Amino acid sequence: MRHDLTDDLHDRGLAFDLSTLLSRRRALTLLAGAGLATLAGCASDSPGSTAASATSGTASSTSTGSGSATCQEIPEETAGPYPGDGSNGPNVLNQSGIVRSDIRSSFGSASGTAEGIPLTINLTILDLANGCAPSAGAAVYLWHCNRDGLYSLYSQGVTDQNYLRGVQEADSNGRVTFKSIFPAAYSGRWPHIHFEVYPDLSAATSAGTVTATSQLALPEDACRLVYATDGYGQSVRNLAQTSLASDNVFGDGSDQQLAKVTGNVSTGFTAALSVPV
């Protein structure tokens, strides 16, 4: 089973997604009047650009994703149709074993491991109400598709799996780290990773009140390096058919959600993003 552009409009309804996007556009308009041009001058590269070598298979992103000089609230996004948080079908958050750093394998009664190029995901949660100090003790639930574009618990063939889903509690520096695999580019969407931020671990594991729901975008050059490897053949075509600008989530601005990615196809990549909430 493959996913198309309309899939990500089903989780909370079209009206919800449109209102989310319109709210972001209104916010961007207001920022423009207050000096957005000054902020734009801080960015050294365009969204999605990385310095990469096709011959060495390495990437070193120079995007502003995790190194922005400003601290603005992470854009609110739809959780998509496959959250696994109990809001749309299965609830993996209350299962023993969900709190973990390595999310490549299924846990509990499920078995199976997601294959793909290794990807370490580092999110730094920042507290807007406290001058963007590290939000120690906050919790993050993170999930994404496998290299075939399928989501565990939902997609045909992997409904009996719960891999590529996990919860982490932020350390004293506000950081959470997940060991995973590089996700696919499936039809209609730019390569991305979903996450929800909760006030604490207890709230996350009981599917309590969510502080923020957003998505992380992966830079184009890193994607191209990964998708040139075995197992990602479908992603080459899908990536060529979309862009950050045309994506239904990132199309109204991706600077705050574009991760900084470093690494290579031999040893794996690391994606880092600051998440002010």
N, C-alpha and C positions, 0 to 999 in steps of 0.2 A: 504493500500500500504506500502511496506517495501523497504528499500534502501539497495543496495549491494555495493560492493567495487567500481564498475565502476561508480556509481552515482557521486562521488566527482571528477571524471575526465572530467565532461561534461561542467563545467561552463565556463572555458576559453580555453578549448581544451587540449588534451593530450600533445601537444608540449610545451604549457605554463607550465603545471605542471612538466614535466620532466626537463625542463630547470631550474625551480625553485629548484627542488630537487638536480640537479647536481651542481647548484651554491652553495647551502648550503654545499654539500660534498666537493667542492673545498675549501670553506672557512674553513671547519673543518680540512682539510689536512694542510692548511697553519698555522692554529693555533697550530696544533700538533708540527710543526717544531719550533714554537716560544715559546713553553713551556706549552702546554695543560696539561701535566702531573701535573704541579704545580697547575693549576686551579682545576683539578680533586681531588687533595688532600683536597680541601676545603669542598667537599661534604661528609656528615656523613652517608648518606644512599643511596642505589641504587634507580634509578628512579622508581616511582610508589609505593615505600614503605611507609607505615604509621604505627604508633603504634595504634592499634585499638583493641577494646574489643567487641567480638561478643555478649557477654551476656549483656553488657550495651548499645550496639548500639552506641558507641562513636568512634570518630576518631580524632587523632591529628597528622597531617602530619609533618614529619621531612625532607621533600624533600627540595631542594635548590630553588624552584620556585620563591618565593618572598623575600628570605633572602640571595640571592647570594652576595658574597663579591665583585664581579666584576660587571661592567656595560658594557654589550655588546648588540649590536643592536638585537632587537627581530627578530627571523627568519621570513622571508617573506613566506607566504603560499597562496595557492589558497583560494578564497572566497567560493569555492564549488558551486554546482548547484542551491542553493536556497538563494542568497544574499538579494534579495528584495531591492537592491539599484539602480535599473534601468539598471544595466549592463547585466542582464539576466531576462527580463520580468518585473514583477511588481516593482514599485518604492514607497516604504513606507516612504522614507526620507522627501519627500515634503508634507506629510500629517500633518495636524494640530493634535497635540496630541502625536507625536512621541517622543518629548522631555519629558522624564519621568524617574523616578527611579524604580517604581513598574511595571514590564513588564508581570505580570502573566495574565492579562486580555486584551482582544482586546479593541480597542478604535475607536472613530468616529462612523460610521454607523455599524461597526461590533460589535458582542457581543459574549461572551463566555470567559471562564476562564480555563487556563491550570491547571490540577490537578497534584499533586505530592509532594514529600518531599521538604520543603522550602530550598532554597539555596540563600544566599547573595553573590554577586560577587563583590569583591573590586579590581579594577585595579589602579595601580599607574603609571602614565605616566611620564617618565623621558626624559629630553632634552639632547641628546648626545652632541650636539654642544655647550652646556653650562655646561659642566662638570657633566652631569647627574643630574642637578638640577631639581626640580619638574616643570613640564610643565603646569603651571597654564593657564587656558583658552583653552587648547586643548579640542577636543571633541571626544567621542567614540560612535560608533554605534555597538551594540552587539546583536547577535541573536543565537538561538540554537533550537534543536528539542524538542518536548514534550515527555512525558513518554512512548508514543507508537512509538517513532522514527519518528514522522511526523513533517514536517515544515509548518507553517502557510503560506498562500498565494500560496503554490505550491502542497502540498500533497493531494491526494484524501481524501475528507471528511473534510478538513480544509482550502480549498481554500478561503472560505468566512471569515476566521479569520486572524488577524494580531498580535496575542499575541506572547510573547517571542521574542519581537523585541523592541528596544528602544535606545534613544540617551541621553547621559549625558555630561555636560560640566565639565571639571576638576576644582576642587577647588584650593585654594592657595597651597595645598600640592600635587597637581597633581593627586588627587584621584577622581575616579568616582565609584559610588555604584549602583548596580542593585539588586532589590529584584525579585527573580525568583523561579523556581523549578529545581530540579536535573534532568538533561536530561537523556534519555535512552541510552543504547548501542544498536545501530542498526547493522544489518549484514554488516561485512566488515570494520567497523571503531571502533577505540577506543573512549570511551566517551569524548566528546570535546565540546567547545564553540567557536564560530566564533566572531571576532571583527575587525573593521576597525578604525584606528586613523586618525582624521582630524586636520588641524591646528587650527580651531576654530569652534564654533557652526554654524556660517553662512555657512561655507563650508560643514559641515555635513548635514545640512537640505536642501541644494541645490544639494546634491550629487556631490559636487565639487571635487577638487584634494585630493586624499587619501595619507596621509603620510606613513601609513603602514597597511598591511593586514596580520593577523596572526590567530592562534588558540590556545586556552588554553586546556591543557590535565588535566583530573581529576585522582587522585591517585587511585590505584586498591582497596585498603582496604576500602576506603570510598565508592567506587562504590558497592562493595560486600555487605556492610551494607544496603545501600539504596535499592539495587535490591532484597534483601530478604523480602522487604515489599510488601504489596498489590499493584497491578497495574503495577509492573515492571517485571512480570514473564518472558516475552520474552527477557529481558536484561540479565538474568542469563545465558541463552544459548549463546547469542551473545557475551557476555564478555568472555566466556570460549573458544570461537573460534578465538580470536585475542589476541594481546598483543601490548604493546608500541613498541617493537622491530619489529613487523611485520606490523604495521600500515603504510599505504602509505604516511602519513604526518609526523608522529613522529618517524618513523623507523630510520631516519638518525641522531637522537639526540633529546632528549626531555627535557633536564635539564632546559633550559631557558623558557620552556612553561609549565612545570609541576607545577600546583598550590599548594600552601600550604592550606590544608583543615582541619578545626576543626569543632567540633559540634557533634550532635547525631540525631538519627532518630525521636526523640520525639519533639524536639524544632527546628530542622533544622541545616544546615551546613553553613559554611562560607568558600569561596574560595578566596585566595588572590594571586596576581601575580604582579610583577614589570615589566613594559613594556618600556624599553629604545628605543627611536626612534630618 
